Amino acid sequence: MTPEIEKAELAKLRDEIDAIDNQLLQLINNRMDVVRRVGELKKANNTVIYRPEREKSIIDRLDGQNNGLLNKSAIEAIFLEIFAISRNLELPEKIAYLGPESSFTHQAAESRFGAMSEYLPISSITKVFEAVDTGRARYGVVPIENNQEGIVSETIDLLGQFDLSIVAEIAMPIHFAFGSKHNSIKEIKKVYSRDIAFLQCKNFIAESFGENVELVPVNSTSRAVKLALEEEGAAALCPKIAAKQAGLPILFENVEDSEDNFTRFLILAKDFINQKSGNDKTTILAQVSNEPGALANLLQGFYDAGINLTKIESRPAKKGKNFSYQFFIDFDGHFNDENAEKVLTEFSENIKCLGSYVKMC
């Protein structure tokens, strides 16, 4: 193929792309016009805008009929952004998250609410709950557990204290970069990060430094980046995007101990009920009396109802002088399922239902 023919063929293909882009723009605008009308109906009837189960059903439907080059992940990425723009046309959203900007929780929030939403970086998990509870934010995003290091106890405790609902869950791979303005490991005497990051990267730290480094926990990985830039002999364990945005050179990428390092995040809202999707998870907090067989009776109730418990985690109830506990429990199904309703009604005095939502992990 001569350069002239190649150039003409390339121009022709670009014209095809431009024509398709024009069609896409018109189709998306048509969709947004329908969304606007849906929003008017929802507003008139005071109906919830965010419907994770509806979004999942759309993505599953599109994936089922897809016979092109896009895989499900690509379809999901494109349409989650379209959904986020659509929701903001219906009703502008404010999302509080455990910040600051570029934190893993911020990335998790953007993966569901897109670039168009208004984000409020909050300095603590408690204050995220407060922002949603007082109406300062419509939704809140907080971490609940890491599959390598376990549960975030503060989040469980606050779910018991606040009257908020779990709207959705997000499972996100967590990768840490090691950044410093110094070029050599030998020059680094201090590493900043969140305490949980040190646990998730302990093999890298041991192999690189042994015991010849000071590990300094800070309230966020973004704060760690700032200190690594300001101080001599300092480095940070942080998200790659946080280091890049701040201009901190990255010495090593993916320094976490496990390549299967995932954190589960929860999306919270006030006065929110998800409808059934057919693939749901329900989360409850249960507190039973400190008597022989009390917990066994509760668990037997779920067993007899044929309900699969996928998680149970105990936490101090922090009430009274006795050593009593509450249990954070996940189970398959929706709280409106007949078998779940039976158990939840039988043990209603002991259980606080935190919400049913589409199972993502």
Phi, psi and omega per residue, in radians:
M1 nan 2.185 -3.138
T2 -1.268 2.770 3.108
P3 -0.995 -0.629 -3.113
E4 -1.164 -0.762 3.132
I5 -1.159 -0.739 3.128
E6 -1.051 -0.745 3.141
K7 -1.122 -0.730 3.136
A8 -1.159 -0.709 3.129
E9 -1.143 -0.717 3.122
L10 -1.104 -0.724 3.121
A11 -1.101 -0.685 3.130
K12 -1.118 -0.764 3.129
L13 -1.128 -0.665 3.110
R14 -1.158 -0.618 3.078
D15 -1.118 -0.675 3.099
E16 -1.101 -0.760 3.112
I17 -1.066 -0.779 3.140
D18 -1.060 -0.705 3.140
A19 -1.147 -0.716 3.103
I20 -1.148 -0.729 3.102
D21 -1.033 -0.704 3.112
N22 -1.083 -0.722 3.099
Q23 -1.147 -0.737 3.118
L24 -1.036 -0.792 -3.137
L25 -1.036 -0.777 -3.132
Q26 -1.142 -0.735 -3.137
L27 -1.145 -0.711 3.120
I28 -1.153 -0.710 3.073
N29 -1.098 -0.673 3.070
N30 -1.076 -0.733 3.108
R31 -1.079 -0.751 -3.113
M32 -1.150 -0.540 3.091
D33 -1.147 -0.721 3.078
V34 -1.144 -0.715 3.109
V35 -1.028 -0.754 3.127
R36 -1.013 -0.741 -3.140
R37 -1.194 -0.647 3.057
V38 -1.078 -0.745 3.131
G39 -1.059 -0.676 3.115
E40 -1.119 -0.695 3.094
L41 -1.143 -0.765 -3.141
K42 -1.107 -0.727 -3.129
K43 -1.120 -0.711 -3.139
A44 -1.137 -0.538 -3.100
N45 -1.825 0.142 3.127
N46 0.952 0.794 -3.101
T47 -1.667 2.553 -3.136
V48 -1.128 2.402 -3.106
I49 -1.411 -0.825 -3.043
Y50 -1.410 2.070 -3.119
R51 -2.244 1.501 -3.114
P52 -1.001 -0.640 -3.106
E53 -1.173 -0.603 3.093
R54 -1.201 -0.738 3.127
E55 -1.092 -0.732 3.130
K56 -1.127 -0.705 -3.125
S57 -1.132 -0.615 3.096
I58 -1.140 -0.812 -3.130
I59 -1.111 -0.737 3.112
D60 -1.093 -0.724 3.133
R61 -1.100 -0.797 -3.135
L62 -1.129 -0.716 3.122
D63 -1.123 -0.645 -3.127
G64 -1.149 -0.527 -3.124
Q65 -1.773 0.045 -3.087
N66 -1.305 2.273 3.045
N67 -2.313 0.455 -3.122
G68 -1.906 -2.787 -3.062
L69 -1.409 -0.328 -3.128
L70 -1.255 2.378 2.990
N71 -1.649 3.105 -3.057
K72 -1.090 -0.671 -3.141
S73 -1.076 -0.692 3.127
A74 -1.183 -0.754 3.100
I75 -1.052 -0.776 -3.136
E76 -1.082 -0.787 -3.120
A77 -1.060 -0.764 -3.127
I78 -1.161 -0.822 -3.018
F79 -1.380 -0.464 3.049
L80 -1.100 -0.634 3.086
E81 -1.209 -0.701 3.085
I82 -1.099 -0.739 3.114
F83 -1.060 -0.748 -3.111
A84 -1.103 -0.757 3.099
I85 -1.100 -0.711 3.137
S86 -1.076 -0.786 -3.130
R87 -1.099 -0.630 -3.138
N88 -1.251 -0.435 3.007
L89 -1.240 -0.651 3.133
E90 -1.249 -0.791 -3.120
L91 -2.838 2.023 3.138
P92 -0.952 2.391 -3.057
E93 -1.910 2.469 2.974
K94 -2.025 2.231 -3.092
I95 -2.106 2.089 3.053
A96 -1.566 2.464 3.130
Y97 -2.548 2.752 3.073
L98 -1.205 1.872 -3.007
G99 -1.673 -2.894 0.159
P100 -1.482 -2.892 3.141
E101 -0.979 2.498 3.125
S102 1.382 0.063 3.044
S103 -1.194 2.904 3.109
F104 -1.084 -0.633 3.129
T105 -1.160 -0.628 3.065
H106 -1.093 -0.766 3.119
Q107 -1.099 -0.689 3.104
A108 -1.112 -0.737 3.140
A109 -1.091 -0.809 -3.125
E110 -1.140 -0.509 3.137
S111 -1.136 -0.390 3.130
R112 -1.874 -0.533 -3.036
F113 -1.900 -0.046 2.998
G114 1.255 -3.100 -3.038
A115 -1.440 -0.280 -3.034
M116 -1.452 -0.333 -3.065
S117 -1.291 2.817 3.081
E118 -1.661 2.180 -3.056
Y119 -1.907 2.411 3.126
L120 -2.033 1.819 3.077
P121 -1.249 2.228 -3.075
I122 -2.084 2.497 -2.964
S123 -1.408 -0.248 -3.136
S124 -2.581 2.776 3.112
I125 -1.121 -0.679 3.110
T126 -1.006 -0.770 -3.101
K127 -1.248 -0.448 3.017
V128 -1.133 -0.812 3.084
F129 -1.011 -0.771 -3.120
E130 -1.120 -0.666 -3.131
A131 -1.102 -0.689 3.126
V132 -1.303 -0.718 -3.102
D133 -1.110 -0.633 -3.109
T134 -1.541 -0.104 -3.138
G135 1.528 0.085 3.089
R136 -1.119 -0.583 3.071
A137 -2.252 2.582 3.117
R138 -1.358 -0.637 -3.123
Y139 -2.316 2.713 3.055
G140 -2.270 2.513 3.136
V141 -2.130 2.152 -3.105
V142 -2.411 2.669 3.050
P143 -1.350 2.557 3.089
I144 -2.080 -0.589 3.117
E145 -2.874 2.714 3.015
N146 -2.035 2.386 -3.036
N147 -1.276 -0.130 3.082
Q148 -1.759 -0.651 -2.998
E149 -2.027 -0.041 2.996
G150 1.673 -2.765 -2.911
I151 -1.381 2.672 2.981
V152 -1.667 1.739 -2.992
S153 -1.034 -0.659 -3.098
E154 -1.065 -0.689 -3.129
T155 -1.130 -0.757 3.114
I156 -1.065 -0.798 -3.130
D157 -1.046 -0.721 -3.096
L158 -1.262 -0.528 3.055
L159 -1.082 -0.520 3.073
G160 -1.349 -0.502 -3.056
Q161 -1.508 -0.591 -3.066
F162 -1.792 2.661 3.113
D163 -1.685 1.164 3.128
L164 -2.046 2.769 -3.130
S165 -1.939 2.577 2.996
I166 -1.447 2.104 -3.091
V167 -1.592 -0.689 -3.064
A168 -2.854 2.911 3.046
E169 -2.184 2.676 3.126
I170 -2.314 2.254 3.019
A171 -1.880 2.130 -3.047
M172 -2.269 2.320 3.053
P173 -1.150 2.414 -3.088
I174 -1.976 2.068 3.116
H175 -2.149 2.283 -3.139
F176 -1.822 2.432 2.980
A177 -1.832 2.713 3.071
F178 -1.975 1.975 -3.049
G179 -2.090 2.528 3.090
S180 -2.844 2.669 3.049
K181 -1.391 -0.135 3.086
H182 -1.563 2.580 -3.091
N183 -1.546 -0.312 -3.055
S184 -2.127 2.437 3.054
I185 -1.006 -0.591 -3.086
K186 -1.095 -0.396 -3.127
E187 -1.474 -0.154 -3.038
I188 -1.648 2.171 -3.124
K189 -1.979 -0.212 -3.030
K190 -2.566 2.355 3.106
V191 -2.134 2.246 3.130
Y192 -1.817 2.471 2.988
S193 -3.111 -3.124 2.996
R194 -1.299 2.644 -3.081
D195 -1.030 -0.646 -3.124
I196 -1.195 -0.468 3.104
A197 -1.177 -0.665 3.099
F198 -1.073 -0.667 3.129
L199 -1.171 -0.668 -3.092
Q200 -1.368 -0.232 -3.110
C201 -2.161 0.447 -3.016
K202 -1.134 -0.571 3.123
N203 -1.168 -0.762 3.104
F204 -1.060 -0.754 -3.125
I205 -1.116 -0.795 -3.120
A206 -1.107 -0.749 -3.117
E207 -1.216 -0.582 -3.066
S208 -1.481 -0.621 -2.988
F209 -2.187 -0.292 -2.969
G210 1.075 -2.180 3.086
E211 -1.879 0.209 -3.039
N212 -1.643 0.762 3.085
V213 -2.695 2.587 3.098
E214 -1.701 2.170 3.100
L215 -1.691 2.050 -3.042
V216 -2.004 1.898 3.117
P217 -1.275 2.415 3.072
V218 -2.287 2.983 -2.999
N219 -1.335 -0.193 3.115
S220 -2.771 2.703 3.092
T221 -1.229 -0.460 3.073
S222 -1.165 -0.664 3.051
R223 -1.102 -0.678 3.112
A224 -1.056 -0.723 3.117
V225 -1.066 -0.779 -3.120
K226 -1.060 -0.773 -3.126
L227 -1.187 -0.634 3.119
A228 -1.132 -0.558 3.094
L229 -1.306 -0.601 -3.021
E230 -1.473 -0.581 -2.968
E231 -1.788 2.526 3.032
E232 -1.310 2.494 3.093
G233 1.255 0.351 -3.063
A234 -1.997 2.721 3.079
A235 -2.530 3.002 -3.133
A236 -2.421 2.458 2.881
L237 -1.678 2.117 -2.942
C238 -2.784 2.925 2.979
P239 -1.120 2.520 3.134
K240 -0.989 -0.715 -3.099
I241 -1.140 -0.598 3.127
A242 -1.157 -0.728 3.117
A243 -1.146 -0.757 -3.115
K244 -1.121 -0.762 -3.116
Q245 -1.133 -0.568 -3.119
A246 -1.550 -0.174 -3.121
G247 1.434 0.412 3.106
L248 -1.549 2.109 3.133
P249 -1.042 2.437 3.138
I250 -1.738 2.109 3.128
L251 -1.510 -0.684 -3.122
F252 -2.467 2.536 3.056
E253 -1.966 2.748 3.061
N254 0.917 0.998 -3.092
V255 -1.625 0.089 3.090
E256 -1.151 2.665 -3.049
D257 -1.144 -0.651 -3.066
S258 -2.049 2.412 3.066
E259 -1.300 -0.244 3.083
D260 -1.780 0.871 -3.100
N261 -1.660 1.850 -3.083
F262 -2.160 2.521 2.992
T263 -2.049 2.405 3.096
R264 -1.715 2.261 3.116
F265 -2.008 2.666 3.073
L266 -1.987 2.471 2.965
I267 -1.764 2.203 -3.058
L268 -1.986 2.611 3.056
A269 -2.654 2.949 3.118
K270 -1.838 2.434 3.100
D271 0.931 1.025 -3.041
F272 -2.292 2.276 3.072
I273 -2.295 2.149 3.055
N274 -1.458 2.494 3.016
Q275 -1.447 2.884 -3.095
K276 -1.123 2.468 3.070
S277 -1.962 -0.253 -3.040
G278 1.627 -0.172 3.106
N279 -2.514 1.203 -2.974
D280 -1.909 2.843 3.024
K281 -2.267 2.494 3.083
T282 -2.120 2.450 3.106
T283 -2.071 2.344 3.110
I284 -2.319 2.799 2.893
L285 -1.983 2.228 -3.119
A286 -2.120 2.353 3.056
Q287 -2.219 2.081 -3.095
V288 -1.941 2.792 -3.138
S289 -1.165 2.706 -3.122
N290 -1.489 1.096 -3.114
E291 -2.252 2.649 3.139
P292 -1.014 2.263 3.060
G293 1.504 -0.065 -3.077
A294 -1.102 -0.847 3.132
L295 -1.190 -0.692 3.127
A296 -1.056 -0.674 3.124
N297 -1.115 -0.724 3.115
L298 -1.087 -0.839 -3.117
L299 -1.154 -0.613 3.100
Q300 -1.109 -0.626 3.103
G301 -1.045 -0.738 3.093
F302 -1.187 -0.690 3.130
Y303 -1.093 -0.814 -3.125
D304 -1.089 -0.528 -3.140
A305 -1.458 -0.040 3.137
G306 1.255 0.535 -3.100
I307 -1.750 2.264 -3.124
N308 -1.503 2.015 3.043
L309 -1.464 2.163 -3.090
T310 -1.770 -0.235 3.136
K311 -2.777 2.437 2.970
I312 -2.516 2.204 -3.068
E313 -2.367 2.251 -3.131
S314 -1.636 2.532 3.090
R315 -2.452 2.520 3.055
P316 -1.009 2.367 -3.126
A317 -1.282 -0.382 3.083
K318 1.033 0.594 3.091
K319 -2.295 2.347 3.106
G320 1.309 -3.068 -3.075
K321 -1.591 -0.310 -3.098
N322 -1.415 2.853 3.078
F323 -1.560 1.529 3.132
S324 -1.937 2.786 -3.022
Y325 -2.342 2.663 2.955
Q326 -2.011 2.731 -3.029
F327 -2.143 2.191 3.080
F328 -1.547 2.037 -3.004
I329 -2.237 2.298 2.968
D330 -1.887 2.434 3.012
F331 -2.482 2.697 3.132
D332 -1.255 2.358 3.083
G333 2.012 3.015 -3.137
H334 -1.795 2.574 -3.093
F335 -1.139 -0.297 3.087
N336 -1.548 -0.043 3.019
D337 -1.097 2.531 -3.036
E338 -1.003 -0.783 -3.114
N339 -1.194 -0.629 3.111
A340 -1.210 -0.723 3.113
E341 -0.995 -0.707 -3.118
K342 -1.076 -0.828 -3.118
V343 -1.184 -0.786 -3.095
L344 -1.130 -0.581 3.092
T345 -1.252 -0.742 -3.127
E346 -1.068 -0.646 -3.090
F347 -1.947 0.521 -3.021
S348 -1.024 -0.548 -3.136
E349 -1.241 -0.335 -3.055
N350 -1.823 -0.173 -2.945
I351 -2.102 2.384 2.946
K352 -1.974 2.017 3.137
C353 -1.433 2.144 -3.080
L354 -1.642 -0.194 3.077
G355 2.402 2.698 2.994
S356 -1.998 2.460 -3.020
Y357 -2.750 2.862 -3.118
V358 -1.070 2.267 -3.126
K359 -1.331 2.096 -3.135
M360 -2.033 -0.209 -3.125
C361 -2.731 nan nan
